């Protein structure tokens, strides 16, 4: 009888040890989910230059970052700050004109943002504009890794 009890205890000990090492019972640490959101902010009145700023931004991002957009690491959002519910962006990003803001989001919380305010200076040169936006987006995407 003692041998049977010893065998049962040994089996229970082995099974318990296997369960404690099993991934089904282990707590897995999830990697941080991070992404970059490119916001183009504008008002209700949109002049030709303002529309060009948005078009250049959207084109640059969609052309140069197709993989990142498809994978969800990068989003482009156009936002009218004069529409109800969007007023908070003016204070949060200290907006005073139409602009492109890059926002780094980790685990659902914004941790950093950058105003690409030089787009106004560069709108007359599409290549320089695209280079400026591409470099800024690339830099922030590196931080999202």
N, C-alpha and C positions, 0 to 999 in steps of 0.2 A: 504494500500500500504506500509506503514512504517513497518508493521508486516512482510510482505513478504520479504522486503529488510533485515530486522534484522535476519530473519530465514536463508536467503541465506548467509549473512555474518557469521553467527554462523557456518553453515555447512562448508563454505570455511575455517574458522579458525580451525575447528576440523580436516578436511582433511589435511591441511598444517602441523599441529602438528604431525599427523601420518606419513607423508612423511619424516619429518625431523628426526624421530626416526627410520625409516625403514632402515634395513641393506642394501637395494638396493642403498640407497643414502649415507650411511655412508662410510667413508674411513677406510678400514680394514688394520691393520698393519700385514704384512706377517712375519712369523718367519724367522730368518736368516737360510739360507741353508749352512750347513757346512759338510765337509767330510775330511777324511784322505786319502792321496795318498801315497802308498809305492812304491818308485822308486828303482829298482835294476839297477845300472849303470855299464856298462862294455864297453870295447873297442872291436875292431874287433878280436884281438887275444884272445882266451879263453882257458886257461889251465884247467886241471881237477879240481883244487881247486876252480877256478873261477866259473866253472859250478856247483860245489857243493854248493857254497855260494848262487847262484841263486835258486837252487833246494830246499835247506833247507828253504830259505826265502819264496818261493812260497808255499811250503808244509805247513809250520807253519801257514802262514796267511790264506790259504784256508781251513785248518783243524779247526783252532781255532776261526775263525771269519766268518763263513759261513753266519750267519744272517746279519752281517754288510755289507758283500759283496753283498748279494742278495738285501738288502735295499738301496744300493748306498752310504752308509756311509763310505765305505772303498773300495779302488781300488788298484790293484797291476799292475804296469807297468814296463816292462823290456825295457831299453833304451840303445842303442849303442851310446855313445858320439862321436864316430868318423863318424857317418852318417851325411850327410848334413842336416842342420837345428837343430841339437842337440848340437852343439858346445857351445851354451850359457850356458848349464847346468854346464859346467866345471867351469866357472867364478862364476855363481850364487851360487853354493854350494861348491866352493873351492875344487873341486875333484882332487885327485892326484892318485887314484887307484880305483879298483872296490869296490863298496860299496852299502849299503842300506840306502836310505834317506827317512825319514817320513816327509810329508808335510801336515800341517793343513791349509785347505782352507775354508774361510768363505765368502759367497756371491761372489764367483768367484775369490777371491783374497787370495793369500798365506799370512798368518799372522804369521806363525811360522814353523820352520823346524828343524829336528834333524838328525845328521849323526850317524848311528849305526856302528861306526868304530871298535867296539870290535868283530864284526863278524869274523874277521881274527884270533883273538886269540881263539875263541870258535869253529871254524870249525871242530876241532878234536873231539869235544864232542857234538853230535847232541842234546842231552837233554838240556845241558846248553845253546846251541845256540838257541834252540826253546824257552826256558824260557826267555832269554834276549830279543828276538824279540817280544814275546807275551807281556811281561811287558811294553815294550816301546810303542807298538801299543795300548795297553789298556789305558795307561796313556794319550796318545794323543786323543784317542777316547772320553775320559771323557771331555776333553776340547772342543770337537766338539759338545757336547750336547747343 
